[in-house]
C-alpha cells in the first residue's frame, strides 16, 4: 500500500494491511515459540541462560497476580497471562529493529487481544459462579438499584475492551512515531535515546496489559470472597 514504511516482510508479501501485519504476527509468534523451545530444550536443576530468564519471568508473572487473586489463583491463570505478556513484549520490540514493524502498533491486533481477554474472563466468571450469580452481581446490592446498576456495569465491562486495546495500540504507535520524527531530525547519536525509550515503554505496556488481565479475571472469579 502506497505510503507505508519499508519493511523486509513487506517487500516479500506486499504492503497491503492484512498480509503485511499477518506476516509480522507470524514472525512474532515464531520468535515466542523459539524462546519457549530454548527454555525447555535442556532443562537443568540449576537454570542457566534462557531457562533462567523464563523461570524468573514466570515467577514474576505469578507475583504480580498474587496481590489481586492470591498465589494459587495466580498460578492457575499464569499460562494465559505469561503467554500474552511474552507475545506483546516481542511484538513491541519488533518496532525497535529497522525494517520491521510492531504488530502491537496495529489496532486490529490489540483489539483481538482485548476481545480474547474479555471473552475469557466472562466465560470463567460464568463457569465458576453460574450465569445467574454472575449477572446478578452486576445489579447491585439492592434490587431497586438494578435498573440503574446493570447498564452501568455492562458499559463498564465493554469499556475494558476499548481501554486494553487503545492503551496498548496508542502507546506503541506513539512511541514509533516519536522515534521516526527523531530519526528524521537528528539521524545520528541522539536517536539512541529514542530506542531506549521504545524498549522501556514496550516492557511497561506489556506489564500493564498483564496486570489488568489479572485484575479483570480476579473480579470475575472471586465474587464469593468479594461479597464476604
C-alpha positions in Angstrom: 0.0 0.0 0.0 1.4 3.4 -1.0 2.7 5.4 1.8 3.6 2.6 4.1 7.2 2.5 5.5 9.6 0.0 4.1 9.8 -3.4 5.9 11.6 -6.6 4.8 8.5 -8.7 5.2 6.5 -6.0 3.3 8.9 -6.5 0.3 8.1 -10.2 0.3 4.3 -10.3 1.0 3.4 -6.8 -0.1 2.5 -3.7 1.9 -1.3 -4.3 2.0 -2.5 -4.2 5.5 -3.6 -7.8 6.0 -0.7 -9.7 4.6 1.8 -7.2 6.0 0.5 -7.3 9.6 -0.1 -11.1 9.2 3.5 -11.7 8.2 4.8 -9.7 11.2 2.4 -11.6 13.5 3.6 -14.9 12.3 7.2 -13.8 12.8 6.4 -12.6 16.3 4.7 -15.9 17.2 7.6 -17.9 15.8 10.1 -15.9 18.0 7.9 -16.5 21.1 7.9 -20.3 20.3 11.6 -20.3 19.7 12.2 -18.6 23.1 9.9 -21.2 24.8 11.7 -24.0 23.0 15.1 -22.7 24.0 13.9 -22.5 27.6 12.8 -26.2 27.8 15.2 -27.9 25.4 17.8 -28.5 28.1 16.1 -28.3 31.5 18.6 -28.2 34.4 18.2 -28.3 38.1 20.2 -25.1 38.4 18.8 -23.0 35.5 21.1 -21.1 33.2 20.6 -19.0 30.0 17.1 -18.8 28.5 15.7 -21.3 31.1 16.8 -18.9 33.9 15.3 -15.9 32.2 11.9 -17.6 31.6 11.8 -19.1 35.1 12.3 -15.6 36.5 9.6 -14.3 34.1 7.1 -16.9 35.2 7.8 -16.2 38.9 7.3 -12.5 38.3 4.1 -13.2 36.4 2.7 -15.2 39.4 3.9 -12.4 41.8 2.0 -9.6 40.0 -1.2 -11.7 40.1 -0.8 -12.8 43.7 -1.9 -9.3 45.0 -5.2 -9.4 43.1 -6.3 -13.0 43.4 -3.9 -14.9 45.7 -1.0 -17.1 44.7 -3.0 -20.3 43.9 -5.3 -18.5 41.5 -2.3 -16.6 40.0 -0.7 -19.9 39.3 -3.9 -21.2 37.6 -4.1 -18.3 35.2 -0.4 -17.8 34.7 -0.2 -19.7 31.4 -2.6 -17.2 29.7 -1.1 -14.1 31.3 2.5 -15.2 30.7 1.8 -16.0 27.0 0.0 -12.7 26.4 2.9 -10.8 28.1 5.6 -12.5 26.1 3.7 -12.1 22.8 3.1 -8.4 23.5 6.7 -7.8 24.6 8.1 -9.4 21.5 5.6 -7.6 19.3 6.6 -4.3 20.9 10.3 -5.0 20.5 9.9 -5.7 16.7 9.4 -1.9 16.1 12.9 -1.2 17.5 14.6 -3.0 14.7 14.8 -1.1 11.3 12.9 -2.9 8.6 10.3 -4.4 10.9 7.0 -3.2 12.4 5.3 -3.8 15.7 2.1 -5.8 15.4 1.0 -4.1 18.6 1.1 -0.8 16.8 -2.0 -2.0 14.8 -5.4 -1.5 16.4 -6.7 -4.8 14.8 -4.2 -6.9 16.7 -4.6 -5.1 20.0 -8.4 -5.3 19.7 -8.2 -9.0 19.1 -6.1 -9.4 22.3 -8.6 -7.3 24.2 -11.5 -9.4 22.9 -9.7 -12.6 23.9 -9.3 -11.3 27.5 -12.9 -10.0 27.6 -14.5 -13.3 26.4 -12.2 -15.4 28.6 -12.8 -13.6 31.9 -16.5 -13.5 31.3 -16.5 -17.2 30.4 -14.5 -18.1 33.5 -16.7 -16.0 35.7 -19.9 -17.6 34.4 -18.4 -21.1 34.7 -17.2 -20.6 38.3 -20.2 -18.7 39.7 -23.1 -19.6 37.4 -24.8 -17.3 35.0 -27.5 -16.2 37.5 -25.0 -15.2 40.2 -22.5 -13.7 37.7 -25.0 -11.3 36.1 -26.9 -10.9 39.4 -23.7 -9.5 40.9 -23.9 -6.6 38.3 -27.3 -5.5 39.6 -26.1 -4.1 42.9 -26.7 -5.0 46.5 -30.4 -3.8 46.4 -32.9 -5.0 43.8 -34.3 -1.5 43.4 -31.0 -0.3 42.1 -30.8 -3.0 39.4 -32.2 -0.8 36.6 -29.5 1.7 37.2 -26.6 -0.5 38.2 -26.9 -3.2 35.4 -26.5 -0.8 32.4 -23.6 0.9 34.2 -21.9 -2.4 34.8 -22.4 -3.5 31.2 -20.9 -0.3 29.9 -18.0 -0.6 32.3 -17.2 -4.1 31.1 -17.4 -3.2 27.4 -15.2 -0.1 28.1 -12.5 -2.6 29.2 -12.1 -3.7 25.6 -11.5 -0.1 24.5 -9.2 0.5 27.4 -7.0 -2.6 26.8 -6.8 -2.2 23.0 -6.3 1.5 22.7 -3.9 1.8 25.6 -1.5 -0.7 24.0 -2.1 0.5 20.4 -1.7 4.2 21.3 1.4 3.7 23.5 3.3 1.7 20.9 2.1 3.7 17.9 3.0 7.0 19.7 6.5 5.7 20.6 7.2 4.6 17.0 6.1 8.0 15.6 8.3 9.8 18.2 11.2 7.6 17.1 10.5 8.3 13.4 10.4 12.0 13.9 13.6 11.9 16.0 15.4 9.9 13.3 14.4 12.4 10.6 15.5 15.4 12.6 18.8 14.1 14.1 19.8 10.8 12.4 22.9 10.1 14.4 23.7 9.6 18.2 20.7 11.4 19.8 18.0 8.9 18.4 19.7 6.2 20.6 17.7 7.7 23.5 14.5 7.1 21.4 15.4 3.4 21.0 15.9 3.1 24.8 12.5 4.8 25.5 10.8 2.5 23.0 12.4 -0.5 24.8 11.3 0.7 28.2 7.8 1.6 27.2 7.5 -1.7 25.4 8.1 -3.5 28.7 5.8 -1.2 30.6 2.9 -1.7 28.1 3.3 -5.5 28.3 3.3 -5.3 32.1 0.1 -3.1 32.2 -1.7 -5.4 29.9 -0.8 -8.4 32.1 -1.8 -6.9 35.4 -5.1 -5.5 34.0 -5.9 -9.0 32.7 -5.2 -10.4 36.2 -7.4 -7.8 37.8 -10.3 -8.5 35.4 -10.1 -12.2 35.9 -9.9 -11.8 39.6 -13.1 -9.7 39.6 -15.0 -12.4 37.7 -13.9 -15.5 39.7 -13.7 -14.1 43.2 -17.3 -12.9 43.7 -17.8 -15.0 46.8 -14.7 -13.5 48.5 -15.8 -10.0 47.5 -19.3 -10.5 48.9 -17.9 -11.8 52.1 
